[in-house]
Amino acid sequence: MVRRIRPSTVVVLALLGAATVYFLLPVVWVLVAATKSSADLFGTFGFWSPDPQLGANLSRLFGTDDGLFGRWILNSFLYAGVGALIATLLSACAGYAMAKYPFPGREALFNLVLAGVLVPATVLALPTYLIFSQGLFGRWILNSFLYAGVGALIATLLSACAGYAMAKYPFPGREALFNLVLAGVLVPATVLALPTYLIFSQVGVTGTFWSVLLPSVVSPFGVYLARIQANAAIPDALLESARLDGAGEYRIFFRIALKIMSPALVTIFLFQFIGVWNNYFLPLVMLSDQRLYPVTLGLAQWNSQTFRDPAFYELTVTGAAVSALLLVLTMASLQRFWRAGLTAGSVKG
Amino acid sequence: MTGVLHKEKPDVRTGADHGRPRHPRRSRSHVAVFVAPFFAVFALFFLAPIGYAVYQSFFKLTSSGLGLTEPTLDFAGLDNYVTALTSPAFVGSVGRVLLFSLIEVPIMVVCALALALLLDSAQARFRAFFRVSFFLPYGVPGVIASLLWGFLYVPQTSPLIDMLAAAGLPHDFLGPDTVLLAIANISTWQFAGYNMLVLIAGLQAIPQELYEAARVDGATELRIAWHVKVPLVRAPLVLITVFTLIGTLQLFVEPLVLKPLTTAINSDYTPNLAAYNQAFAQSNIHLASAEATLIAIMSFVISFGFLRLVNRKGNRAW
């Protein structure tokens, strides 16, 4: 069937085509460049490879330093995959509870989560590093700093943690715990310093796998999305009838709620996965052992060594091509989940 | 932000009215079990770092006399804040990201809106292909994106510069006057497609009858786009503006990666770089904490200020 093509269609398609060229340009460049030797990289036109040697570049990429690149990719998958998985579960629990169980302070708590959505990851990386590093670095920076700093840190941690967990819903022993926290804040820092030091020197986790993974398990945006989804998709009548049938709250959550919320859960997982994968500041400040680097940090480091040894150009470019392609393929194949999630998250008119 | 809650409150309240009277004595331990795990890590990895940075910002190390004895840690009050706010490097970096926001936010919003309207227009074909192509850069990590564009910005490896030079056009991407635009391009490339998807989600929620009615009244597609579609995606527009605004103020990775390629970027180029530099090159975590706190405050003030501004005019967007 011949469709009549209007001039406006041509204009729209031309504009969309131009935008496509723009968005694909660096990707095409890097794919071409990944097939070049270092000499060709600088000596030949960027969009054409006269003498492709992709196989050689790839084997060099994965062979350098006993397969360090493969390890980086594995690390990225571990950080992003495990982090996103745990963040999804925690978000589902918290979002479901906030949507379906009224409890005192729920709105305040939810506002806090929303505020958390606005806190960018880069703002958190530096302070988080300072906390993680206390056990290791604090000792050789200064003893006095260690005592005073870590002491107050634990006081802050306890009051923040307990305050936000307990002010929101009643549970036995809440007042006693609250008084304890109050005492901790009021007690002079010098008294707190010793126990705090003991705790943190045991949890000296800087430079470890955990220092990047643990902060990755929090997703306030996930809680927000899970709550929206639970409110919109799980009717209260369904829960009531499940309760009348004798199902407990946990059973209802795991057998009914999670299933209904699954589209949102996929979206939360993807958002978190991309977020952690792309995160640079946190591993940059946390890690010194090259074997623990995620791929972003490793490539940036190689790139910074190109001035010392131009051979690193080849590695950097091929590595960038591989890592860009990995996520691009993942995202393209999961595209319908992205759309479903974005619709669920957007403000409904 | 509370506007979002307003929309939900009716649902929430109805839920409460159904649940409570029927089961007045029901144990609520499950609430704690559901909520506590998230808020434990939330408190640990969100609230605590902020509190800690604020705390550290009120201290400083003072070395005595000849520097032979160990320096002491002293409460410094607002000294670190005064130091940061009177330092030309830090103030300059704040001015630079504000300028960057002024450039980047309009570019981003206009690009995302234009792409969304083009894809949503009746004339568009191959929608899925275009959508994936535009969205694809979002999956490329900021470091990798900066590396790629970096290669396209330097004469040694860039086919673009070859072509521009052959055409006799200006082609210095990393000069002092152009480097900010080069960074803006990287951000736009990365996030325009994502923001476009947010807007498309909003556009798809608009009932088609509205367009039919407008067409019956003789409106052209362009007029429909401008007078029907744009006002109806106001809320997602505000959303992407705020997120872009916050993102631009946090500028870090792009200048860090481009820095070796140009002398136009120094180690205090953006507030985040300045704080990073302060913490690791200068080993002054107290001043770094003060700067990090200032960055956080600046982000909050500007994003909430913007939300208040748009919510005061006309309907609440959020």
Chai-1 contact restraints between the chains, C-beta under 6 A:
chainA,res_idxA,chainB,res_idxB,connection_type,confidence,min_distance_angstrom,max_distance_angstrom,comment,restraint_id
A,S8,B,Q123,contact,1.0,0.0,6.0,A-B,restraint_1
A,T9,B,Q123,contact,1.0,0.0,6.0,A-B,restraint_2
A,V12,B,L118,contact,1.0,0.0,6.0,A-B,restraint_3
A,V12,B,S121,contact,1.0,0.0,6.0,A-B,restraint_4
A,V12,B,Q123,contact,1.0,0.0,6.0,A-B,restraint_5
A,V12,B,A124,contact,1.0,0.0,6.0,A-B,restraint_6
A,L15,B,L118,contact,1.0,0.0,6.0,A-B,restraint_7
A,L16,B,L118,contact,1.0,0.0,6.0,A-B,restraint_8
A,L16,B,F130,contact,1.0,0.0,6.0,A-B,restraint_9
A,A19,B,L115,contact,1.0,0.0,6.0,A-B,restraint_10
A,T20,B,S133,contact,1.0,0.0,6.0,A-B,restraint_11
A,F23,B,S133,contact,1.0,0.0,6.0,A-B,restraint_12
A,F23,B,F134,contact,1.0,0.0,6.0,A-B,restraint_13
A,F23,B,P137,contact,1.0,0.0,6.0,A-B,restraint_14
A,L24,B,S133,contact,1.0,0.0,6.0,A-B,restraint_15
A,P26,B,L148,contact,1.0,0.0,6.0,A-B,restraint_16
A,P26,B,W149,contact,1.0,0.0,6.0,A-B,restraint_17
A,V30,B,L148,contact,1.0,0.0,6.0,A-B,restraint_18
A,L41,B,T157,contact,1.0,0.0,6.0,A-B,restraint_19
A,F42,B,Q156,contact,1.0,0.0,6.0,A-B,restraint_20
A,F45,B,P159,contact,1.0,0.0,6.0,A-B,restraint_21
A,G46,B,P159,contact,1.0,0.0,6.0,A-B,restraint_22
A,F47,B,P159,contact,1.0,0.0,6.0,A-B,restraint_23
A,L90,B,P37,contact,1.0,0.0,6.0,A-B,restraint_24
A,L90,B,F38,contact,1.0,0.0,6.0,A-B,restraint_25
A,C93,B,F34,contact,1.0,0.0,6.0,A-B,restraint_26
A,A94,B,V35,contact,1.0,0.0,6.0,A-B,restraint_27
A,A94,B,F38,contact,1.0,0.0,6.0,A-B,restraint_28
A,A97,B,V31,contact,1.0,0.0,6.0,A-B,restraint_29
A,A97,B,F34,contact,1.0,0.0,6.0,A-B,restraint_30
A,A97,B,V35,contact,1.0,0.0,6.0,A-B,restraint_31
A,Y101,B,V31,contact,1.0,0.0,6.0,A-B,restraint_32
A,P102,B,A16,contact,1.0,0.0,6.0,A-B,restraint_33
A,F103,B,V31,contact,1.0,0.0,6.0,A-B,restraint_34
A,L114,B,M1,contact,1.0,0.0,6.0,A-B,restraint_35
A,G116,B,F46,contact,1.0,0.0,6.0,A-B,restraint_36
A,P120,B,I246,contact,1.0,0.0,6.0,A-B,restraint_37
A,P120,B,Q250,contact,1.0,0.0,6.0,A-B,restraint_38
A,T122,B,Q250,contact,1.0,0.0,6.0,A-B,restraint_39
A,T122,B,F252,contact,1.0,0.0,6.0,A-B,restraint_40
A,T122,B,N272,contact,1.0,0.0,6.0,A-B,restraint_41
A,V123,B,A296,contact,1.0,0.0,6.0,A-B,restraint_42
A,L124,B,P49,contact,1.0,0.0,6.0,A-B,restraint_43
A,L126,B,A292,contact,1.0,0.0,6.0,A-B,restraint_44
A,P127,B,P49,contact,1.0,0.0,6.0,A-B,restraint_45
A,P127,B,Y52,contact,1.0,0.0,6.0,A-B,restraint_46
A,P127,B,A53,contact,1.0,0.0,6.0,A-B,restraint_47
A,T128,B,P49,contact,1.0,0.0,6.0,A-B,restraint_48
A,L130,B,I285,contact,1.0,0.0,6.0,A-B,restraint_49
A,I131,B,P49,contact,1.0,0.0,6.0,A-B,restraint_50
A,I131,B,Y52,contact,1.0,0.0,6.0,A-B,restraint_51
A,S144,B,L73,contact,1.0,0.0,6.0,A-B,restraint_52
A,F145,B,L73,contact,1.0,0.0,6.0,A-B,restraint_53
A,A148,B,L73,contact,1.0,0.0,6.0,A-B,restraint_54
A,A152,B,Y55,contact,1.0,0.0,6.0,A-B,restraint_55
A,L153,B,Y52,contact,1.0,0.0,6.0,A-B,restraint_56
A,T156,B,G51,contact,1.0,0.0,6.0,A-B,restraint_57
A,T156,B,Y52,contact,1.0,0.0,6.0,A-B,restraint_58
A,L157,B,A48,contact,1.0,0.0,6.0,A-B,restraint_59
A,A160,B,A43,contact,1.0,0.0,6.0,A-B,restraint_60
A,A160,B,L47,contact,1.0,0.0,6.0,A-B,restraint_61
A,A160,B,A48,contact,1.0,0.0,6.0,A-B,restraint_62
A,A160,B,G51,contact,1.0,0.0,6.0,A-B,restraint_63
A,C161,B,A43,contact,1.0,0.0,6.0,A-B,restraint_64
A,Y164,B,F39,contact,1.0,0.0,6.0,A-B,restraint_65
A,Y164,B,A43,contact,1.0,0.0,6.0,A-B,restraint_66
A,A165,B,A36,contact,1.0,0.0,6.0,A-B,restraint_67
A,A165,B,F39,contact,1.0,0.0,6.0,A-B,restraint_68
A,Y169,B,V31,contact,1.0,0.0,6.0,A-B,restraint_69
A,F171,B,A32,contact,1.0,0.0,6.0,A-B,restraint_70
A,P215,B,F45,contact,1.0,0.0,6.0,A-B,restraint_71
A,V217,B,V41,contact,1.0,0.0,6.0,A-B,restraint_72
A,V218,B,V41,contact,1.0,0.0,6.0,A-B,restraint_73
A,V218,B,F42,contact,1.0,0.0,6.0,A-B,restraint_74
A,V218,B,F45,contact,1.0,0.0,6.0,A-B,restraint_75
A,N231,B,D11,contact,1.0,0.0,6.0,A-B,restraint_76
A,D236,B,G15,contact,1.0,0.0,6.0,A-B,restraint_77
A,D236,B,H18,contact,1.0,0.0,6.0,A-B,restraint_78
A,E249,B,H30,contact,1.0,0.0,6.0,A-B,restraint_79
A,N278,B,P141,contact,1.0,0.0,6.0,A-B,restraint_80
A,N278,B,G142,contact,1.0,0.0,6.0,A-B,restraint_81
A,Y280,B,V143,contact,1.0,0.0,6.0,A-B,restraint_82
A,Y280,B,V253,contact,1.0,0.0,6.0,A-B,restraint_83
A,T296,B,P141,contact,1.0,0.0,6.0,A-B,restraint_84
A,T296,B,V143,contact,1.0,0.0,6.0,A-B,restraint_85
A,A300,B,V143,contact,1.0,0.0,6.0,A-B,restraint_86
A,N303,B,L147,contact,1.0,0.0,6.0,A-B,restraint_87
A,A320,B,I144,contact,1.0,0.0,6.0,A-B,restraint_88
A,A320,B,L147,contact,1.0,0.0,6.0,A-B,restraint_89
A,S323,B,I144,contact,1.0,0.0,6.0,A-B,restraint_90
A,A324,B,V140,contact,1.0,0.0,6.0,A-B,restraint_91
A,A324,B,I144,contact,1.0,0.0,6.0,A-B,restraint_92
A,L327,B,G139,contact,1.0,0.0,6.0,A-B,restraint_93
A,V328,B,L136,contact,1.0,0.0,6.0,A-B,restraint_94
A,V328,B,G139,contact,1.0,0.0,6.0,A-B,restraint_95
A,M331,B,G139,contact,1.0,0.0,6.0,A-B,restraint_96
A,A332,B,V132,contact,1.0,0.0,6.0,A-B,restraint_97
A,L342,B,L197,contact,1.0,0.0,6.0,A-B,restraint_98
A,L342,B,V198,contact,1.0,0.0,6.0,A-B,restraint_99
A,L342,B,A201,contact,1.0,0.0,6.0,A-B,restraint_100
A,T343,B,A201,contact,1.0,0.0,6.0,A-B,restraint_101
A,S346,B,A201,contact,1.0,0.0,6.0,A-B,restraint_102
A,S346,B,G202,contact,1.0,0.0,6.0,A-B,restraint_103
A,S346,B,P236,contact,1.0,0.0,6.0,A-B,restraint_104
A,V347,B,A235,contact,1.0,0.0,6.0,A-B,restraint_105
A,G349,B,A205,contact,1.0,0.0,6.0,A-B,restraint_106
